[in-house]
Amino acid sequence: MAVIAPFFLKSRDKCDLIAFLREVAAAAPALPFYHCHIPALTGLKIRAKELLDGIQEQIPTFGGVKFSDTDLLDFGQCVYQYRQRQFAFLFGVDEQLLSALVMGTTGAVGSTYNYLGQKTNQMLEAYERKDLSSALAHQFCIQRFINFVVKLGI
């Protein structure tokens, strides 16, 4: 189960957010629980790394984070500090996916893969072959497309 923090009745701090997440996770105790970290949408300024500190004690079924923020420092610290706990770190900023791969993301959930799937797969394949030059060329192509869409206001 994956849950995004409410963006209408915002949590005031980490304790409020964890209380909300704990209540949702308790409704399906047999399922792994994932937090969708999307501060641009929720307006919550709580870093994912801060949220992860002690989360398994609060939510025993916690499985990981879908990280949809451009703060690669926060993302890198999450991976560095918590990968040994077998948390999944799914990345959701398509235009930065290559950076997240290098940092150790365990997967990606993006919004452009429906229409940029082939280009994304080419980037992933190049990365797996350790052909970083080609992977970077594909990432730049993806970025150009996303930039075009952003300029159109879509």
N, C-alpha and C positions, 0 to 999 in steps of 0.2 A: 504494500500500500504506500502511495506517495501523497504527501500533503504539503500544500503551500500555506504559509501563515496568512491569516485574514488581513486584508488591506483596508477594511472598513472600520473595524474595531481593533485598532492596532495594539499589540503588546507594548507595554511601557519599557520592559527590560527583558533580559535573558530568562529570569524566573517566570515571568508571565508567559513567554513564548514556550518554554519547556512544559509548563502546566497545561497549556493548550494542546501541544503535541502529545503529551502523555495521555490526555483524555481521549484523543482520537485514536491513538495506538491501542488503548485498552479496549476499544470497541471491536477490534479484530486481533485478539492476542495470539492467534496461530500464524499470522502473516508477518513477514519481515517488514519493517517500517523505514521509510525513507523521507527525509526532509528536502523539499524543493526550496533551495536558497536563491531567491530572486529579489534582491533588495530594490532594484529599480521599479518593480511592480508593487511590492508590498510597502515600500517606504520605511522598512525596518533597517536601522543602521547597526545591527548586531552582526559582527563578523562570524563567518561559519566556524572558524577555529575556536572562537569563544564559546559558541554553542556546543561544540563537541566535547569540551572539557566536562567530564562527569556524566555525559548523556546516557551511557549504558546502565548506569546505576538507576537513573530515572526511567528509562525506557529500555527494558531488557531485550526487546525484539529489534532495536535500532540496527539497521543494515547499512546505512550510508546517506550520502548527500547527492542530490542533483544540483550541481553548482552552476548557476546561471548569473554570474557576476564577472565583470572585467578585472577584478582585483586578483591578479595572478600571485601576488605576495600572500594573500589570504589562502588561495587555493594551494599553493606550494606548501605552506605551513600545515594545512590539513593533511595532505598526502604524506609529508615527512613525519609528522607526529603520530598519525593514526593508521597508516597502512598495515602495521603489524597486528592491528586488531581485526583485520579482515573486513574493514568497512569498504564499501564500494564508493568510488568517487566518479560519478557520471558528469560529464562536462556539457554545458548547454549554451556556450557562446561560440557559434559556428565559425566566426571569423578569427577565433583564437585557438581552434582545435589543435593545430600542430604544436603550439606551445604547451597545451595541456597534455598532449601525448608525451612530449619530452619530459614533462614533470611527473608523469606516472598515472594519468587518468586510467580508470579501469573500463571506461566506456563513454559513449556520447549519446545524448538525447537532444537533437537539434530541431530547429523550425524550418530549415531550408533543405533538409535531406530529401523531401518529396520531389523537389525539382532540381536539386543539385546532387542527387545521389551518386550519379556516375562520377562526377568530378571529385566528390568526397571519397568515394571508394578508390579512385586513382591515387589520391593523396595518401590514404591509409595503406594501400599496397606499396607505394614508394617508401613510406616510412618503415614498413615491415622489412623491406629489402635493404634498409639503411641507406637509401638514396635520398639524402636530405635535400639535395639540390632540386630534384624533381618534386619532392613533397612540398618544398617551399614554393615552387612555381605554381603548383595546384592550389596551395593555400592563398597565394596572391590572386589567382584567378577567382576564387571564391570570394575574396574580399572585394575585388572590383565589382562583382555582381551585386553583393550585398550593399556596397556603397551606392550603386546605381539605384537600387530599390529604395534605399533610405532617402536619396535625393528626390525621388518621385513622391515620397510621403506615403508609401504603401505599408 
